[in-house]
Every structure is written in structure tokens, then in C-alpha cells.
Amino acid sequence: MIHIDKIDLHMHTTVSDGTDTPAEILEKVRNEGLEMFAVTDHDAVKASLIIRDLLKPGDPFFLVGTEFSCRDDEGKYHILGYAYDPDSEPVQTVIRTGHGYRMKKLQARLDFLAEEFGFKLPDEEVEGLKALDNPGKPHIGNLLTRYGYTESKDIAIKKYINKLRIRNEYVRPEEAIKGILASGGIPVLAHPSYGSGDQIIVGEEMDERLKRLIGFGLQGVEVFYSGFTAKLEREMLGFAEQYGLYATAGSDYHGSNKLIPLGDTNLPEGTEYPEGLKKFIEAVKTAPGHYAL
């Protein structure tokens, strides 16, 4: 059994909507004293590959990771894929699909902002956005703020960008789960109590949602999360125990784009880990996308 005292399995870099580069994340992980970590950029694996190549002997146990943005007729889901083979075609297919949908949304948002509000960004800025690995709302919001169209990134998103109402294309949860499993990884439901917008999913609704996803092959839930109350955490731990799921812990660190410290998972220090987390730590030893030098 691997003994891990401090972990954070959910963080983002500049490859998606974080503000730290992969190299900066790795340095912060070292300084924070984490013993296991994963970078989980949205619909991307590039940061994990960069960090893999930067690891040195004595560095923390590292897991390849991605957070897949999924939706179906029943709702919205963020599926974390851990320790999969990053070169495997099944998961690469899901990543390419998710990236393609993100680029279509980017263009739709830029067109909407120009037509509805007269917010037109310089061509070179638009090209810069399109050159990013996974441009999203924060990238657009920061540019709108820089060019004086709004007071802040958050206001840009809430007051303008979110006004666009289109039926976006998303990877379906069963597609993401299937791709992760076929590539030797572990699929986990991120911040499971949070749905679309301000939606909170609990009780019977959560039970039904989990049973559907378990039917697709879901193997774990993010029990310990920076934004969870103690009540939500207890409920998710209960579901993990009821269905024999892995339990994971993540901060959802985004650098300065969110006020969440790296390593802030709400996982109590100095206490014995629940069985679901112990089993997850043990399981990743044999998964292809783990690195311990």
C-alpha cells in the first residue's frame, strides 16, 4: 500500500483555463509538499505530458489527468480521467472531439459578442485565442476587460458571454468514460454535487445520476473538494461506500482565475483516509499513466 499524506488530484494550467504554466504548477507542487498530484486540464492532456518530462527523482507521485466536459439529455457532468495511457487512441479521440467542440463555441461566442454588443477584438487577439490549446470563457473575459469593454473577467462572463443561448455540442459522459477505460485509466465524477450553473444535486437525484454513470463504467467520485460543505462531503462519501466507488480529493486550482489555493481539498490532515481513497491510491500503481521516479 502506497502511503500518501498530502494530495491534490484536480488542478488546471494555462493549457486550459488556469494561469500557471505546467512548469510553474510543478514548482508550486514541490513547494507545497504534495506527495501525489494530477493536472486535469479541460479536454486536454498536453500539460500532463510536459510535466511528465520535467519530473526529477524525488518529485511527487504524478498521474496523467484530464477533465472532460460532458453533457447529455439528463444534465452536465465533468468526468476526470486519471492515469490513462496518454498515447492511447481511444482517449485521444475523446480529447480531439472535446477540443473541436470548444473551438466551435469560441467562434460562436466571438460572433455573438460582436453582433449583440459591438465588442470586436483585434484580429491578432482573435488569432491568439484560436492558437490556444483550449480557449474558454475566462480567456475571452480577460480580453474584454483589457480592451475596456467591461470592468472584470467575472462581469464579462456573467453579463455578456453567458447571454448567448445556443445548444452547445458536448462529449457525452459514456463516451468519456469508455475512452478513459479503454486507455487503462480510472474515470471519476468531478465535484459531483454541482450541476449546471448554481444547481446543487443531492439525495435521490444524485443517487439516480450515479447509477446511470456507474452503468457506463464510472469508477469513482470526487468526495473531498475545495467547494464542498461538510454535509455534501458526507453524502458523497456515503455514496462512494454504498456503491464501492473510489473516493478522490481535488482543489480545482486555477491560479489567479479562481481564489482557491493549490492543495486545498478539504481532506482532513492527520486522519486515516477512507477506504475508497486508499483503494484509489493503490489502483493507480498499476495504471499506465502514473509516474514515480
Buried (B, 14 or more C-beta within 10 A) or exposed (E): EEEBEBBBBBBBBBBBBBBBBBEBBBEBBBEBEBBBBBBBBBBBBBBBBBBBEBBEEEBBBBBBBBBBBBBBEEBBBBBBBBBBBBEBEBBBBBBEBBBEBBBEBBEEBBEBBEEEBEBBBEEEBBEBBEEBBBBBBBBBBBBBBEEEBBEEBBBBBBBBBEEBEEEEBBBBBBBBBBBBBBBBBBBBBBBBBBBEEEEEBEEEEBBEBBEBBBEBBBBBBBBBBBBBEEEBBEBBBEBBBEBEBBBBBBBBBBBEBBEBEBBBBBBEEEEEBBEBBBBBBEBBEEBBBBBBE
